[in-house]
Amino acid sequence: MLIVLNFSCFSPDHKSDADAGLQDTALVNRLNLKAYAHWSSFPDSTMILGRRALALSDSIRYRTGKIDAFRNLGIGAYEKGMYSEAIAYYNQAISIATEEDDHGRKAKILSNLAMPYIALGVHTEALKQLNLAIELADSYHLPLIKAHAIHNMGMVYHYQHKDDNAILYYRESLRLYESLGDSSRSTFILGNIGHLYLHKNDLQHAKELYDQSLNLAEKNKNYKAIGNALQSLGSLYMEKKDWDHALSYYLKAKATLESTGEQTEYLRLLDNLATCYLRMDHVDAAIRYSELCYELAKQNKQLYYIQSAANRLGTMLEKNQELSRAIFFYKEYKSASDSLYSADNKEQLVRNEEEFKFKKQQNELESLYRAKVLRRNYILLVATVLIVSLLVIAVLLVKNVKDKRKANEALRNTNEFIEEQHALLEESDNFKKSLLALVTHDVRAPINNLNRILMLIRDGLVPPEEIKKLLSYNSEEFDSTINLIENLLLWVNQHLHASDLVISEFDVMDIFRQIHGIYIKRLEEKKIKLLMECDEGLKALADAEVVMIILRNLVDNAIKFCKPDNQITLRAAVNDQNNRITFSVIDTGVGMSRQVQENLSTVTEPVSHRGTKNEKGYGIGLQLCRYYLGLSHSELLIESRQGQGSIFRFELDRSTDGRHIQDIRSLRVPGQM
């Protein structure tokens, strides 16, 4: 693993731009310094502080602050493995630095820009940027920046496995830094040269360099460098298969890095420890450290270490026959690999380069255009006065005509609205009459039955063994009546009050589990299976109570028209075409004929239907579903074949803040028949 030098090549020149206040620019400078201080340990903090500095620089027109902010964003993106985004940020910083003739910052950022190109394997472009940085450094006497760029030249050849070339550039960089009295970089450069000798299998030379690196780090009390040198020595002894020494150095490095809070080097250490234990055939320890590495890498979104740890865990767990976990980690490995090296990254890279070139050309054209505009301003001013006078006259004439048209249009719209409301009132009145007739009969009947049973029990006319049978016989009818009353109350509330949805984020699987809890008894009584299929961690953005009402009515309907051993599936999955969540209630029940489906789509009155156990249905639930889906900007779609089952589906918005993992699982509810 290479050690990346991302140091500031010189102290920022915190001069204020002409239009910026001293107090505001000082705040921007402090934000940029804090952002830079966190780049290695906490790259997320670097990006958060960089965005704050950028926003404030924009508001006060502080272009120097913008350059530093974009550079910090590029550094943070690079550390998180977001290489295309890093290139875009660096290019924006370079563009402003070019306009401001800030050659020092431009040279420094050109050297930084090479790093994501190296990570993406675009070595030719990396060398191009580094050569430009060295030319600027030579022209404007910037030796620290030159040393940094030469070091990064060594990294290009290091990645290309051209060890001798890489060693030459590293040693030249080391010489320049030390000639300037800067030994803070030396420990890392010595470590990188040691890696090259280790790769050449020159273990003795590698150890000498690692020892020099450690001694220098201890002298400077640079604990991050101490941790790095210790684990480099651990890697050396691991190559020798001297496990005791290897583990000793690794564990010392672990204690040192834990005291610093350093994240990136600590991830590398966990990765090395897992590899060491695996080579020693200590599989349990290898799994433990791989899991620690994976979890920390996920927290920090470090794609390289997610890829490494997930691949190792998948291999080890597969050998342990823990196949489901192995599959999970293989998927994580593939996802991280695709993010790091996919064609999309390279295409995005090309787009970023083209965008940068386009903006550069656009800036040049704008400069020419502004010069021409200055010469034409006087002529345009005179022409504008004349045109405005004519326009005022024309506007007054047009306004008079438009006012008359608007009055006529408003009158026509009012008449149409009145006619529409009249039709809706008639339709609503007919529905209420039909509903009243249906409810009068179907609510009165079970209450009368219960009253008769209670009278018989009171008078002692029913033997005790018959009481349970009578109550059981009437319980299903009461369940249906209760469901009718609940839907009826919702329907009445809908017509009496304006419905305001309470939009919030909720976990879809939590809703599914609540639905199962409501209907588990009926499912067991009818011997129906309920499956739940949902993208793990999927979150929707809607009114959770309304979604419960819709799903409860659809599942209730599905249970009603299923026979024993039939199956109901609750499914939620992301529609890739519009990024919304598609909810489906699928049953293998009796299904519907085409005529019944057409009647459902045009129903304006409650219609009673009997289920497979003679359960009652009224059509109110379906009306409620359509009403609430309309408020949620959705619609209910129905597919069915008689004798094969039915599918009811609708779509809702997906929460964009929640994390989404493409890992669809089919879950059978425990304890279900």
N, C-alpha and C positions, 0 to 999 in steps of 0.2 A: 504493500500500500504506500503510495507516494505521500509525502508531506507537502501540502500546498502552502506556499507563502502568499498571504493576502494582506501583507502589512501596508500601512500607509507609507508611501515612499518619501513624503516630506510633510511637515506640519501644515495643516490647512491655513491658507491665507485668508483670514476672516475680515477682509475689508468689506465695507458696505457698498452696495450699488447706489447710484445717484439718487434713485427714487425711494430707497428703503430707509426706515428709521433705525437709529443705532440700537435701540432697545429691542426691536423686533428682530433685527439681523443677529443680534447676540443670542436670542432665544433659538433661532434656526441653527446657529453654529453649535450650540449646546446639544440640541436634539441630534444633529448629525454626528457629533463626537460620541454621544451615548450609543447611537445606533451602531457605529463602527466598533465600539468596545465589545459589543455582544455577538459579533459575526460568527465566531467559532463556537461559543458555548450555547448561545440561544439565537439562532438565525431568525426565528419567528419575531423576536423582540426587535432585531435589526430592521425587519421589514415594517413592523408597526411604527417604530420611531421614524423610519425613512419616509413613510407616507405622511406622517404628521408634519415633518420638516418640508416635504414637497408642497403640501397644501398651504402651509404658512408662507413659504417662499412665493407661491403663485399669488397669494392675496396681497403681498407687499412688493411684488415685482422684483424679487431678489434673485437674480439669475445665477450668481455664484452658489447660493444655497441650493438652487435646483440641481446644479451639476453634482454637488456632493450627495444630495438626496437620491438622485437617480443612480449614482454609483453604489451607494449603500443598498438600494433595492436590488441592484444587479448582484452584489456580493451575497445578500441573503438568499436570493433565488438560486444562485449557484450552489450554495451550501445545502439547500433543500433538494437538489437534483432537478430543479426546474430550469434546464439549460437554455431552452428557446426563449423563455421569459427573461433570463439573465442577459442574453444577447440583445434583446429589445431595449431593456433598461440602459445597458451600457451605450448602445447606439444613440439613444436620446441624450445621454450626458455628453457624448462626444460632439453631437450636433450643436448643442448650446455652447460648449467650450470652444468650438471652431468659430462660431459667430462672435464670441467675446474675445477671441485671440488669446485665450488662456492656455498657453502651450504646455505648461507644467501639468495641469490637470488632464489635458488631452492625452499627453504621453503616458501618464499614470493609468488612465482608463483603458487605453489601447493595450497596455500590458495585461490588465485585468481581463479584457475582452477575449484574450487568447485562451483563457482557462475553459470556458464552456465549449469552445470549438474543439479543444483537446479532448474533453469528456465525450463529445459526440463523434470523435474520430475524424473530424474535418481538419487534418493537420496542416494542409496547404494554406488554408485561411488563417489558422493560428499563427503560422510563421510569417504571413503577410502582415498581420497586425503587430507582431513583435518587432519586425524590421522597421515599420513606421515609428514605433515607440523609440527604438534605439536611434533612428535618424533625428527625431525631435530632441532626444536627450543630448545627443552630441552637439546639435545646433545651438541649444540654449543652455549648455553646461549644467546638466542635471544628472550627476553621477549616481545618486541613489536610485533614480528611476532606471538608469541604464543597467545597474546591477540587478534590479528586480526583473527587468525584461530578459537579461541574459540567463538568469536562473530559470525563467519560464521556457526559454529556448531549450535548456537542458531537459525540462519536463517533456517537451514534444518528442525529443529523441529517446527519452526514457520510455515513453509509451510505445514508441516504434521498435523498442528492444535494440536500438543502436547504442549499446552500452558505452563504447569508447567515446563516441561523439558527445553523449550525455555527460560523461565524466569531465570532458574538457570544458564544457559550458558551466557545469556546477563549480569546478575549481576556479574558473575565471570570475564567476559571481562571488565566490568566497573571498578571492583576493581583493576585489573591488570594495566589498563591504568592510573588510578588515583594514584596508588602506584609509578608509574614511572614519575609522575608529568605532565602527558599529559591529559589535560581536553578538548582538542579540539574535541575528539570523543564522550564525555559524553552526549552532547545534543542530538545526533542522537540515541545513545543507550537508553537513557531515553525515547525518543519518541517511539522506537520499543517496549520497555516494556509496555509503555502506551497503544499501539495498542493491546497488548495481554490482558490487563485488560479490554479494551473496548470490545474485542471479548467475554470475560467472563461476560460481562454486569456489571462489577464493575466500574460504571461511576465515583464514587467519587475518587477511587484510580487512575483511568486513568487521571482525571483532575489534581490531585496533581503532577503526573509525567510530564504531559504536561506543567504545570506551572513552574516546576523545569527546564525543558528543555528550556523554553522561557527565564527565568531569567538568566540562564547560557549563553545562546546565546547572550543576550543583554549585559551581562557583558564582554564577549569576542569580542563584535562588529562583530559577525559572521552573516552577513545578510542572507546568504543562510539558516543557521540554524534557524534564526529568522522567515523567511518565512515558513520554514517547521513546526516549532512549532505552529505558528499562524493558519496554515491550519489544523493541527491536532486538535487544540481546536475547529475550525469550524466544523470538522467532529464529534466531541463529541457532540456539541450542535445540530447538524443535527440529531443525533441518539435520542436526547431528544425531537426533533421536536420543538426546540426553534429557529424558523427561523431567527428572528431578530439578535440574538447573532451569529448564524452560519454565516449569510451573513456579519456581521460586521467583524468577524475574517477573513473570506475568502477575503474580499476586502482589509483589511490591508495587508494580505499576498501577494495579487496581486501587491499592490503598492511597497512592499519591494522587491519582486522577479524581478519586471520590472526594478528596479534600478540596479540590479546585472547582468542582461543579462543571468541569469541561465535558461537553456532550459528544462531540464528533470523535475525539481521541478515545473516549470511554467506550463508544460503540465499536471502534476498531479493536480495542482490547477484549471486549466480550466475544467478538467474532474470532479473535485469535485463541482465546481460552477454549471456546467450543471446538475449534479445529484441533487443538492440542489434545484435549480429552478424547476426541473421536479417534485420533491416530493411536492413542494409548488403549483403545477399545473400552474406555470407561463411558459407556453409552449414556447412562443416566445423567452423569455430570455434563456430558456434551449436550444432551437435550435441555438440561436446566439452563446452561449459559446461552444456548441458542434461543430459548424462549425469552430470556432477559433481553438479549440483543434485539429480537424481533419486536418485543413490546416497546422498548425505548425508541427503536427506529420508527415504529408506527406513530408514537407520540410526536416525534420530531419530523415526520414525513421524509426520512432519509431513505430514498428509494434504493440506493446501492446496497445498504445493509438489510433492508427488507428482503431484497432479492436473495442475498447471500444466506441469511438466516432461514428464510422460508424454504429454500432449496435443500439445505442441510437437514432441516426438521422433516421435510417430506420424505427424504431418503431413509432417515433413521426410523421414523414411525412406520414406514412401509415394511421395513425389515422386522419390526416388532409386531406386525400384523394389526396395527391400529390404523385401519384403512381409511376410516372416515376422516380422522384428523390429518392423515397423510394427504388425502385429496384436497382438503382445505388449504394446506400449506403449499401444495403444488399450484393451486389456483392463485394464491397470493404471489408466488414466485413469478408465474406467467404475467400477472397484472403489472408487477413492478418492472419486469423486463420489457414489457410492451411500452410502458411509460418512459423508460430510459432510452430505448433503442428503436422505437417504432418508426415506421415511415412517416407518421404524422409529425414527429419531431423534426425530421429532415425537411418535410414540406413546410412546416412552420418556420424553420430556419431560413429557407429560401424566401418565404414571404416577408420575414423581418428584414432581410437584406434588401429586397426590392423596395420595401417601404422606406427604409433609410435612404436609399439612393434617390427615390422619388422626392422625399422631403428636402433633400439637399438641393436637387434641381429646382424644386418649387421655391425655396428660399432665394436662390439666385435670380429666378424670374421675377419674384416679388420685388426684389431690390431695383431691378430695371424698370418694373412697372411703376413703382413709387416715384422714380425720377421723371417719368413721362407725365404722371398725374399732376405733379407740381406745375408743369408748364401749361397744362390745359385747364387749371382751376379757374382762372379768370374768365375764360370763354364759357366754361360750364356754368359759372355763377350767373352771368347775364342770361344765358339760355334758360336756366332754371327758373328765374323770376318770370320770364314770359310764359313758360310752360305751366307754372303753378297758377298764374292768373287764368289761363285758359281752362285748366283743370277744375278750378273752383267754380267757374261758370258751368262747366259740364256736370260736375258733381251735384250742383243744386238742381239742375234739370233732371238728372237721373234719379235723385232722391225723391223728387216729387212723384215721378212715375212709379218708383218702387214702393212708396208709401201706399199708393192706391192699390197696387198688386197685393201687398201684404195684408191690407184690410180685407180684400176679397178672399184671399187664401185663408185668413183666420176665420172668417165667417163659414167658409166651406168645411174647414176642419172641425169647427164646433158642431155643425150639423151631422157630420160623419160620426163624431164621437158620441153624440146623443143617440144616434141610431144603434151604434155598437153596444152602448150601455143598456139600451132597451132590450136588445137581443140577449145580452148576458143575464139581465134580470129575469127575463122569461125562462131562460134555461135553468138558472139557479132556483127559481120558484118551482119548476117541474121536478127538479132533483129533490128539493126539500119535501115535496108532497109524497114522492115515491119512497123516500127515506123514512118519513113518518109512518107510512103504512107498513113498511117492512119491520121497523123497530117495534111498533105497537104489537105486532103479532109475535115476533121472535124473542122479545124481552119478557112479554107477559107470560108466554108458555112455560119456560123453565121456572119462573117464580111461582106460578100456580102449582106446578108439579111439586116443588119443594114444600109449599104450604100444605098440600094434601098429605105428603109423606110425614110431615111433622104432626099433623092432626091424627094420622093413623098411629104414630108412635105414642103420642100423648094419650090416646084412648086405649092403648095396649092391644091394638088389633093386629100388630105385626110381630111375629116371633123374632127374638134377637138375632137368629142366624139369617133372617131375611133383610134386616136393616142394612147390613153392610152391602149386600147385593144391590139394594135399591139406591143407596148413596153412590156406589161405584157406577151404576148404570147412568145416573144423572150428572156425574162429575164432568164428563167430556162435554156435555151440553152446556154446563156452567162455564167451563174454560172458554168455549166458543163465544158465549155471551159476554164474558169479561173482556175478551179481545175486541168484540164489537163495541163495547162501551168505551174502551180506551181509544180506539180509532175514532169513534163518534165525538169524544171530547176534543181530540186533536183537530178534527174537521170543523167543529163549532168554533174553536179558538182561532182557526185559520180564517174563518169568515167574519168573526167579530172584531179581530184585532189585526193591525198591520204586522206582518212577520219580519222581524229583524234577525238576520243570522249572526251568530257569534263566531266569527272566523278565528280559528286557532290551529296550532300544530298538534297532531296527535298520532300515536303509534297505531298502525292499522291492526297489528296482531293483537293488541289489547282489546280493540273493539270486537274482533273475531272471538276472543276468549269469553267476553261478556255474553255474546250471542249464544255460544255453546252452553254457558252456565244457565241461561234462561230456559233453553229447550232440552236440556239433557234428559229430564224425566220423560217428555213426550217421545224423544228419540228412542229411549230404551223401551217404552211401552209399544211402539210400532216396529221395533227392531230395525231401525234405519241407521246407517253409518253416516257420520259427518266428518268430512275432510276439510282441512284449512291449508291453503297454499298461498304463501306470501313471501315477497322479497324480504329477507331478514333486515331489520332496522328501517324498514320503509315507513316514512311519515307522510301523512296527507295534510293539506291545508284547507279546512272546511269547518262547518259546524258539527262537532262530534255528536251532539245529541240528535241532530237531524239525520246523520248517517246511521245512527243506531235505529231510529224509527224506520228508515227505508229498509235496512238489512233485516230488521226484525219482521217486518211485514212480508218481505220476499222469502225468508226462511220459513216463516209460519205457513205461507202458501205452498212452499215446496214440500214440507212435512205432510200437509193436508192431502196432497195428490201423489204421495209415494206409498208403495206397498212394502210389507216386510222384506228385508234383505236388499231393498233399493239403497241408493247412495246419493248424498247431497254434498256438493263441493262448494266451499267459500273460497274464492280466489281473488287476489289483488296483484297486479303486475304493471310495470311501467310500459306505456305505449311509446316506443322509440320515435314514432313519427311526430308526436306533439308534446312529449315529455309529461303527459298527464297519467294518472293512475286509472287503470280499467278495473272496476269491481265486477265480479261475475258470481251469480248464484246458479249452480248447475245441478239438475236432478235427473235421475234415471227413472222417474215415475211414469204416470200414464200418458203424459204429453197432451197436446191439444191439436184439434183439426185446424185447417186453414181458416174455416169459417169462424171458429171461436177466437182465433188470433185477430181476425179483422174486427170482430165485435169488441174485443178488448181495446183495440186502438181507437175506436170511435165511441166508446161507452160514455153516455152523459147521465145515466141513471144507475143507481145501485142494483146489482143483479145477484141473486142468490145462487151459489153453486155448492154441490155436495162433494166432500172428499171421499177417499177410499174407505174410511170407516164412518161414513155418513156425517162427517164434520161439516158445519155450516160455513159459508163464505158470503160476503156481501158486496165486494167491489170497492168498499170505502178505502181499504188499505192501498189499493192500486192508485186511486185518485190522490191519496196523500203522497205517495211516492212521486207521482208525476208533478204534483204541486211543489214539493220541496226541491226536487231536482231542477225544476224551472228556476226557482230562486237561486240555485247553485250553478246556473249556466250550464245545465246538462240535460240529458233526456234519457228515458228508459227505452232500451231496445229489447225486443223479444224474439227468440227463435224457438221453434218447437216442432216435433214430429209425433204424431199420435202413436202411442205404444212404445216410444223410445225416450221420452223425457223433454225437458225444457231448459232454456238458458235465458236468464234475465241479466242484462249488463248495463252499466252506466259508467261515466268517467267523472273524476274530480281532480282538482289541482294537486300537484305534488309539492311538498315543502322543499324549497331550494336550499335551506340552511342545514337540514339534516344530512347526515352522511348516508350514502347509498352503496351497499355492497351487492354485486351481482352474484347472489348465492341462493337461488330459489330452492326451498325445501318443501316437501309434501309431508304434513304432520297428521298422524292419526291420533285423535284425542284419547288419553289414557282412560281405561275403565269403560270404554264404550263398546257396545256389542258390534 
